[in-house]
């Protein structure tokens, strides 16, 4: 599988497959879609109404990656399960944090 993010001069674009209305909030690891694209699978509790699920996604990623909330924002796919989330900061450090979160998820510790 390939990476679920693309580096930018000011950070990363993280590709996420969001599952709203879950019983738990968690990062589940990597998933590959039918077209071969790789996404980070994330579950949140809120329903996808009035941006609640997107806000929960931003909050969860900020907390798990150790970022301020203002450094995480959904920039594409706001009404879709497949989203692009922009992480602002040092690209190398962000990539390391995302990779660490994926490793934890694969060990079953993504909650």
URSULMO-V610133 format. One record per pair of residues at least 24 apart in sequence whose ideal C-beta (glycine too) atoms are under 7 Angstrom apart, sorted by the first residue. I is the first residue (numbers start at 0). J is the second residue. Records with the same first field share a line. If there is no record, write none. Layout:
I = J ; J
This chain:
0 = 29 ; 31 ; 37
1 = 37
2 = 37
3 = 29 ; 37 ; 38 ; 39
4 = 94 ; 97
6 = 90 ; 94
7 = 90
9 = 87
10 = 85 ; 86 ; 87 ; 88 ; 90 ; 93
11 = 86 ; 90 ; 93 ; 94 ; 97
12 = 83 ; 85
13 = 39 ; 84 ; 86 ; 97
14 = 38 ; 39 ; 83
15 = 39 ; 41 ; 56 ; 82 ; 84
16 = 40 ; 80 ; 81
17 = 41 ; 43 ; 52 ; 56 ; 80 ; 82
18 = 42
19 = 43 ; 45 ; 46 ; 47 ; 52
20 = 46
23 = 110
24 = 55 ; 59
25 = 109 ; 110
26 = 63 ; 100 ; 104 ; 109
27 = 104 ; 109
28 = 101 ; 104 ; 105 ; 109
29 = 101
38 = 81
39 = 101
53 = 77
56 = 84
60 = 84
63 = 100
64 = 96 ; 97 ; 100
65 = 96
